[in-house]
Amino acid sequence: MSVSKPFAKYEWQLAWAYLRAKKRDGGISIMTIISFFGITLAVFALIVTLAVRSGFRYEFLQTILGANSHVTIYNPSYISENGAKSRLIKNYDELVHRISSIENINLASPIIKSQVMATANDKNVGVQILGIRSKDLLEIPLIANPKIGIGDISNFRAGIALGSGIARELQVIPGDTIKLISPNGLKTVFGTIPKVEIFEVIYIFEVGRYDIDNTRIYMPLGQAQIYFNKSNGVDEIEVFVSEPDNIDEVVIELKSLVNPGSLFWTWKDRSGAFLNALKVEDNVMFVILSILVLIASLNIVSGLIMLVKNKGRDIGILRTIGLTQRSILRIFFICGAVVGVLGTICGVFIGCIFILNIDPIFNIISDLRGADIWDPSVRYLSKLPARLELSDILLASSLSITLSFVVTFFPARRASKLNPVEALRDE
C-alpha cells in the first residue's frame, strides 16, 4: 500500500467500523457505551462544579463590593470633652472633601453606625443602623439598584430604608411605621433610659445576601446623629473605589489625607480569610473531579485492550497488506479519541443545560423533599449561584479530551507493536 498522509480516510473508516462492531464480531460496543457515559457524567459534574464555584465567588464579591464599603476609615481614640474615650470624627466634611479629590474614589460617605432593636406588629428583631446622607445612599450600587426594590428611595429623607428580611420579619411595607429602641438613650440619676422613636418605612431593598437583607437599616444621617446623640460627628467614613483589587494602593494615598493615626479596614481584611478558604476549596474540588474524569477515561483503556485482543487477526492482515505500525496506532487511537471527544461534548452540553435551568431544577427538588435544600442563613446568598464562564467550559473540555488522548495512546501503541506473524499464527 502506498504511503498516505496521517489520519487518512481509510483509517477513519476502519476505526468507525470497529466502534460499530457487535460483540459477536469481536467489537466493544458495550464497553464503548460504558466509556462514553462515564466521560459524559464526569464532564457534566465538572462543568456544574466549576459553574457553581464561579457563581458563588462572583455573587459573593458583588454583594461585598456592591453593598459594603471597600475601605472604612476610623478615627484614632481620644478623650472627649466629657472625659470619655471616643473615636467620633468631627471634621468629617473636610475629610470627605479631601478623600473625594483622589482620582479613583467613587464615593466617600460619613456614617453613623449602631445596633438597636426594631419592633412592629408585636414582633422584634435586632438590626444594624447605618446613618447616611441621602445622596450617598443613591451612590451605593446594590442599594440604589437592588435585585428587588419596593418604595421610593428618592424620598429617603422622610424615613428609613430596610432590608427585605427585616420587612418580612416585622410584616411591614412602605408607608408603615416601625419603632426603634436604642439601649444607649438618655442618662438620668436613675440610670440610662432606652431611647424609643418611631420611623416611617420609605424603601425596602433586597441585595441577595442574607446578612445584609436581614439586619441592615439605613437612616438619614441628620436623624441618626440626633437619635444616637452624635450631632457633632460621625463614627466612620466609608469609601468606595473604582478598582477594589487595588485597595491597598488607595489606602497608602488616604493615609496622607486623613487624621494622623487613623485606622483602615478594607474589604480584603473583612472577607479575605473567607475568600482564601473558598479558593482552597475550589482547588481541592477541581482535583477530586479531575480524578473522576481520569477514572472515566480509563474505561477507554479497558475497551481498547479488549478490542486489540479481539482484532488481532485483523491487525495481522492489515499489516500484511502494507499498513504501517503508525497507521495501526492511529486507527486504534481514533477509536478511543472519538469516544472521549463525543463524551466530552455531551457532558458539556448537558452541564450547560443544567446550569441554565438550575433554579427550576432546585425548585422541583425542594418540592419533592418538602423543604428548601438551600439555606441562605448558612450560605449568606439567597439562592444557589451558578455562572457559566467560557474559561471553565474550555478548562473542563481540554482536561477531559487531553486525558482521553493520553490514556488512549498506550493500548493503541500496543496494537501497533503486535507482530503480524504471531497474530495470524494464533488464528
N, C-alpha and C positions, 0 to 999 in steps of 0.2 A: 504493500500500500504506500502511495506517495506521501511525503511529509506534508502535513497540513498545519494550519495555524492553531494555537491553543484554543480550547473550548469551541471546537468546530461543531457543525450542525449534527453530525452523526454521534458525537459524544453526548450531546443533549438528548438525542433520540434514544440512545441506549440507556442513559440514566433514567429517563422518563418511563421507559419500558420496564425497568427493574422496580421502580417505585409503584407501578400499577400492577405488578405481577401478583398473582394469587398464591396462597400458601402452598397449594399442591404443585405449583410450578417453581417452587424454591424462592418465592418472593417474601417480603417482610411487611405485607400490608397491615397486619395488626400492630407490629412494633412501630411502623411509620405513624399510625394513628395515635398511639400512645405518646410517642415523642412529640408529635405536633401539638396535642392538647396539653402536654406537660409544659412546653415552652410558652404556649398561649397563656396559660394560667399564671405562670411565673412572671411574664412580662406585664400582664394585667395587674398583678399585685404590686409590682414595682412602679408602674405608672400611677396607680392610685395613691401609693405611699408618698411618692415624690410630689404629687399634686397637693395632697393634704399638708405635707411639710411646707411647701412653698406658700400655700394659702394661709396656714397658721402664722407663719413668720410675717407675711405681708399684712394680714389683718391686725396682728398684734402691734406691729410697728406703726401702722396707720393710726390706730387708736392712741398709741403712746404719743406720736408726733402730731396728731391732729387735734387732740383734746387736752393735752398736757403741755406745759412749757418745756422748751428744750434746755433751758438753764434757769435756775431760780437763784436770786441774789438775796442774802440775808445780811443784816447789819451786824457789826460786832457788838457784843453786850456792853452795856454801860449802866451807870447808876442814874436813874431818873430824878426829877425834882422832888418826888415824894420819898426818895431813899430806896426805892425798889430796883432790882435788876431788870433791865429792859433791852429789847432789840428793835424797838419801834423806829422806823425810818421816817424822819420828819421832813427832810429836804427831798422828798420823792419826786416832786415836779421837776426840780433841777436835774436830778439823776436820770429821769426818764428822757428829758431833752438831750442830755449828753449821749445816753446809750442809743437813742434813735438816730444820732448822727453817723453811726457806723454803717458802712455800705450794705453789709449782709444782714442787717437786723430788719425783720419784718414787723415786729411788734414788741414794745416794752410797756408792760402794764403793771401799775401799782395794785397790790392785792391785800385785802383783809381776809384772813383765814382762821376759822374756828369750828368747833363741833358743838351742836346743840341737839335738842330733842324737838322733832316735828310731830304735831298731833292734829288729827281731823277725823270726824266721823267715829269717835271713840277708839281710834287706832293710833298707835305711837310707833315712831321709827327714829333711830339715831341717824343724823345726817351731817355732812360737812358743808359749811357755808363758805362761799368764796365771794367776797365783796369786790366788785369790778366795775370800771367805768362802762357805760353803755356802748360807746364807740369801740372800746377794746373787745367787748364780747362779740361784736359783729365781725371782728377780725380773726376769731378762733375758728378754723375751718370746720371741724366736726360739730361745733355748736351752732354756728350760723347756717350750715348746710348739713344737717344730720341725716341719718338713714330715715328717721321718722321725726317730723316736727309738727306740733299741734299748737295753734295760737299765733299771736303776732309778736315776734321778737323785737320789732321796731318800737313797741310800746313798753320796753323793758323798764324804763324809769318809773313806771306806775306800780310795779310789783316785783315778783320774783320768777325765775325760770328754774325748773326742777327736772330731774331725770325721770324717765318713764317708769322705772321700777318703784320709785318713791310714790309716783302718782297712782300706780296700781295698788300699792300697799295702803295708801291713805284714801283711796277711792275718790280722787278729785280730778277735775278737768279745768281748763282755763275759764276763769270767771269765779271759781270757788275760792275760798279762803282757808288758810292753814295757820295754826298757832305755833310759833317758835318759842321754845323755852331754853334760856341760857342760864347755867348754874352760876356764872360769874356776873351777877347782877349788882343791885345796889348794896353798898356796905353800910350797916347800921350798928348801933351799940349792941344789938341783939344778934348780930351775925350778918352774913350775906343773904340777901333776898333774891331768889331767882328772878330774872327779867323775862317777862312774857309780853309778846307783841303779836298782832295778827297781820298777815300779809296776803295780798291777793295773788293768785296763780295767773301769770300772764302767758307763760310759754312752757311747753313740755317737749323735751328732746329725748331721742334715743340714738346713741352713737354705736351701739352694738357691743359694748364692753360692760360686763356685769358690775365691776367695782366703781364705774362712773355712773351708769344709769340708775343704780340702786342706792347711791349715797350722796350725790352732789346736787347742791342748790346754789344758783347764782343770785346775788342780791346787788342792787345798785351800790356803788362804793360809798356815796354820801350816807345812805341809810345804814350801811354796815358800820361805818365809823361812829354813828350815833348809837346804834344798837349795842356795840361792843365797847363803848366809851373810849374810842381811839380817834377822836375828832382831829387831832393834830398830827396824825401819821398813819403809816400802813405797816403791815407785818413783813412784806417781801415785795420784790419786783420780779415778775415773770417775763422771760424774754423768749421770743420765737425767732428763729433764724431761717434763712433760705436754704442753707446746706447743713442739715443736722449732723451729718457724718464728720464735719469739720468743727464740731462744737469746742474741742479743746483749744483750737487756734482762736476762736472767738473769745473764750474765757481769758486768754492772755491779753487781748485788747481791752476787755472790760475791766480788768484789774487796775488799769491806769485811769479809769473814768469814775469809779465809784468810791465810796468812803473807804479809807485805809483800814485794812483788817477785815473787810467784808468776806463772807463765806459764799461759795458757789456750789450748787448741787445740780449736776447735769442729768439729762435723760439716760446717759450711759451709767451714771452712778446709781440711778434709781432702778434700772432694769437690766443692767449689763450682766449680772450674775445669771439671771433667768435666760437671757439670750445665749450666753455661753453654754449653759446646760442644754438648751434647745439644740444648739449646733452639735454638741457631742452626741445627743440622742439621734439626731439626723444621720450622722456619720455611722453610728452603730447600726441603725435600721437599714441603711444602704448596704453595708457589708453583709448583713444577715440575708437580705433579699437577693443580693448578688450571688451568694452561695446557693440560694434556692434556684436561681436561673442556671447556675452551673450544674446542679443536680439534674434539672430538667434536660439540659443539653447532653448530659452523659447517657440519656436514653438513646440518643442518636448513635452513640458508640456501640451499644448493645445490638441495635438493629443492623448497623453496618457490618459488624462482625458476623452476625448470622447470615447476612446477605452474601458476604465474601465466601463464607463456608459453603453456602448452597449454590453459589455461582462459580465454583472452582472450575467446572468443565467449560463453562462459557469463557472464563478468563483464559484458559489454556488454548481454546480455539481462536480467540481474538488475538492472542499473542502470536499464534502460529501463522495467521494470515497477514501479520505485519504490524499490528498495533504496538506502539512503544510502551515502555513502563510508565512514562509520563502521561500518556493518553489514558491508560487504565486508571492511574491515580486521579486524573481529572474527572473521569466518568463516575467513580465512586464518591469523589469529593462533591460533585454536583448533587448526588443522591442525598447526602447529609445536609449540604448547604441549603438546598431547596426547602427541606423540612424546617430548618432553623429560620430562614427568611420568612416563609409563609406563616409559621407560628408567631414570629415577632410582629408581623403586620397585623395579624388577627388580634394579638394581645394588645397592641397599641390602639387598635380600633375600638375594641370592647372597653378598654380602660378609659379612653376619651369619652365614649358614650356614657359610661357610668359616672364620670366626674361631672359632665354637663347636666346630668339628671340626678345629682346626689341628694338634693333636698327632697324631691318627691320619693326617692327610694328610702331615705331615712324616715320620712313621714309614714310610709307603709309599714316599715319595720316597727316603728314606735306604736302604730295602731295594733299590729299583731301581738306585740308584747304587752300592750295595755299600759305602757309607761314610756316616758321620754328617755331615749338612750343617750341623750346629750345633756349633761347638767352644766348650765352656764355658771353656776355658783362655784364650781370647781375649776373650770377651764377658762373663766373670765370672758369668753366670747359667747355671744348669744346663739350662735349656731356653728355647726362644723364647717370650717372654711376649707375651700379647695380651689386651687388656682392652676390652670393648665398653662405651662410655660414651654416654649419651643425647646429651650435648652434641656429641660427634663425629659421631654419626649426623645430628643436626639441622644441623650445620655443612656436612657433605657434601651433604645433600639440598638445603638452601637455596642453596648455591653452584651446584649443577647446575641447579636449577629457575630461579634468577634469570638465569643465563647463557642458558638456553634461551629464556626470555621476552624477554630483551634482543635476542638475535640474530634471533628470530622477528619482532619488531616491524617491522624495516626492509623485508623483502620483502612483508610484509602491508600496510604503508603504500604501497608501490609499487603493489600490486594495487588499493588503494582510489583511487589517483590516476589509474588508467587511464581514458582518455576513451572512453565507450561508443560514440560515433560512429566513432572510429578503429578500435576493436576489431571492430565489425561490418563496417566497410568492408573490412578486411583479409580477412574471411571471404567 
